[in-house]
Amino acid sequence: MTEFEQQLQKQIEDLEIKQAFQEHTIEELNDAVTAQQRTIDRMNTQIAFLVTKLRSMEPANIAGMDEETPPPHY
């Protein structure tokens, strides 16, 4: 093998190593994004449930600020 062929072989090996590292990194990033999406979906479901619960609640027996009579010292 000539020196040029050896250099070319080394460059090919380096590129293959980089490509394998990039594939691994992409898989890790994909796993992280997938986990985040599951968390977001779960939180959206919880928020929808809370909104439904809040809307179905009966109003409290406490009068609103506009309905309150002023205190006697006014």
Contacts in CASP RR format, 6 or more apart in sequence:
PFRMAT RR
TARGET T0000
AUTHOR 0000-0000-0000
METHOD contacts of the structure
MODEL  1
MTEFEQQLQKQIEDLEIKQAFQEHTIEELNDAVTAQQRTIDRMNTQIAFL
VTKLRSMEPANIAGMDEETPPPHY
1 9 0 8 1.000
END
